[in-house]
Amino acid sequence: MFQRAGPNAPNVGIVGGGYAGLACAVELVRKGLRVALFESGRVLGGRARIVEKDDFVVDNGQHLLLGAYAETLRLLRIVGVKPSVFDARPLDLYYPGEFRLRAAALPAPLHLAVGLLRAEGMDWSERRACLRFIQHLKAQRFRLPVQLTVSQLLDNAAQPARLRRFLWEPLCVAALNTPADEASARVFATVLRDTLAAGASASELLIPKVDLSELFPVPAARWLGRNRGQVYTTEAISRIVPDGARYQLEGDPVAARRFDHVVVATAPYHAAPLLAPFDALAPLVDTLNALRHEPILTTYLQYDASVRLPAPMIGHAGGLAEWYFDRGQTGGPAGLIAAVISATGPHLALPRRELELAIHNALETVLDRRLPTPDGILTITEKRATFACRPGIKRPSVSTAQRGLWLAGDYVDGPYPATLEGAVRAGTRCAAAIAQATTG
Ligand SMILES: Cc1cc2nc3c(=O)[nH]c(=O)nc-3n(C[C@H](O)[C@H](O)[C@H](O)COP(=O)(O)OP(=O)(O)OC[C@H]3O[C@@H](n4cnc5c(N)ncnc54)[C@H](O)[C@@H]3O)c2cc1C
């Protein structure tokens, strides 16, 4: 239970209706503060949202959650989302005909040990090397030197080529959206600590059966509405205007409303222009502008209902798309396949039709059979999907040098790369810091 906000409770304006902003809003209301959230887009969810285009109603990109996403799962429960919203299954890295590693439904470390015993396409030396790698990380308590890359880590731990190709490098790109030779080994080790090394339930794959706006943002907005929080869509905030010790937001439909605190819960490249007018925030703006970003491209191919993958998610090591998802097996229309290409690469230079044909051909190779011509194809490129999770990058904290101005978002300092869990954690951490500032 929580205390309802009185008319004199501190008033917080939140700019951005992605997972971070909405998590922050829910937690602030639970702590007895008043909240108004402004989203510039038509739909809530930001980089994890529903898209309706060319007869497709899909997500802007296939998303996977993990059993380790404790804070996201807690927030989902609070706003009334049932666990049945996910297709939950043990971690299963499956490259048809080449390699398969499935975690067993057992406590750690047996889930992995038994998974390795049963693995397909791995010889004994590779199984031993995999366990040795986890031991190597455990011996260092998963705290690695800041400047180490994932490739250097794999070299140091003498990981064989096939394990790198089918296991560590795809896991690195999937989790950090950054290639292994540029990715932070420290962040990668944290992800492995909390998933693969933590046990079967933590490494469970949770594939949403509903769209990404309906998963959390829409139930969160409904929950906020029931609890006197205000959520506005299609309201872009163009400026944060100081007014004594408080702030007004240019773009707020309520004239002359003042906020005691403002949370900027946008992506870093949208936060920088909002924060730039504040002299005290010049170093922060430099930090935000120094972050680099990586794309994610998703191609949806709608085949007839006869097309079905051998599992809801299959990999193609070294292929054009690294992963294919069968949406028909996880709540979507039968025959709808999502092909995902993470990070920068030569595919971005291909003309769209050529790329889509190449993906269709690559899927035929993976499945080792001819496929019918798709009835429809939609490609969505998120050019700045996530920040590039490189060694030693500087990430700001939720508090800023400007009194009453706060940050939330997946890029804010934390143990995880740019993920839904990172965004939600930043949102709830920001709410806790504001609540403490208002009582302390
Ligand atoms: C294609 C793709 C695939 C991904 N796959 C995964 C995955 O499998 N698993 C995973 O955990 N994560 C994944 N991610 C990452 C995850 O989606 C992001 O980390 C997360 O959604 C970021 O949330 P956020 O709230 O920090 O920012 P955002 O989602 O960017 O939210 C910021 C919001 O602020 C709004 N805004 C901006 N400026 C203004 C303004 N001036 N006024 C009002 N509103 C404004 C924006 O419209 C946006 O809605 C993926 C991302 C992409 C793009």
The ligand as a Gaussian input file, in Angstrom:
#p B3LYP/6-31G(d) Opt

LIG

0 1
 C       15.123000      -2.304000     -31.577000
 C       15.457000      -2.392000     -30.112000
 C       15.583000      -3.631000     -29.499000
 C       15.890000      -3.722000     -28.146000
 N       15.947000      -4.943000     -27.554000
 C       16.012000      -5.023000     -26.213000
 C       15.866000      -6.271000     -25.558000
 O       15.690000      -7.314000     -26.187000
 N       15.902000      -6.291000     -24.188000
 C       16.075000      -5.156000     -23.459000
 O       16.041000      -5.238000     -22.229000
 N       16.235000      -3.946000     -24.057000
 C       16.211000      -3.860000     -25.407000
 N       16.326000      -2.639000     -26.025000
 C       16.659000      -1.448000     -25.215000
 C       15.422000      -0.837000     -24.538000
 O       14.360000      -0.708000     -25.445000
 C       15.803000       0.538000     -24.016000
 O       16.928000       0.393000     -23.174000
 C       14.675000       1.180000     -23.201000
 O       13.456000       1.102000     -23.858000
 C       15.031000       2.645000     -22.923000
 O       14.011000       3.227000     -22.153000
 P       14.124000       4.730000     -21.634000
 O       12.879000       5.001000     -20.893000
 O       15.429000       4.927000     -20.967000
 O       14.204000       5.646000     -22.959000
 P       13.176000       5.806000     -24.174000
 O       12.494000       4.520000     -24.427000
 O       13.938000       6.413000     -25.289000
 O       12.080000       6.824000     -23.638000
 C       12.232000       8.214000     -23.722000
 C       10.898000       8.825000     -24.120000
 O       11.028000      10.252000     -24.071000
 C       10.257000      10.790000     -25.121000
 N       10.745000      12.169000     -25.353000
 C       11.935000      12.554000     -25.895000
 N       12.033000      13.892000     -25.894000
 C       10.883000      14.363000     -25.340000
 C       10.396000      15.674000     -25.065000
 N       11.106000      16.780000     -25.339000
 N        9.172000      15.811000     -24.474000
 C        8.426000      14.701000     -24.165000
 N        8.842000      13.447000     -24.423000
 C       10.066000      13.275000     -24.987000
 C       10.497000       9.829000     -26.277000
 O        9.485000       9.939000     -27.255000
 C       10.473000       8.483000     -25.546000
 O        9.178000       7.928000     -25.514000
 C       16.098000      -2.533000     -27.392000
 C       15.990000      -1.276000     -28.015000
 C       15.664000      -1.199000     -29.355000
 C       15.516000       0.152000     -29.980000

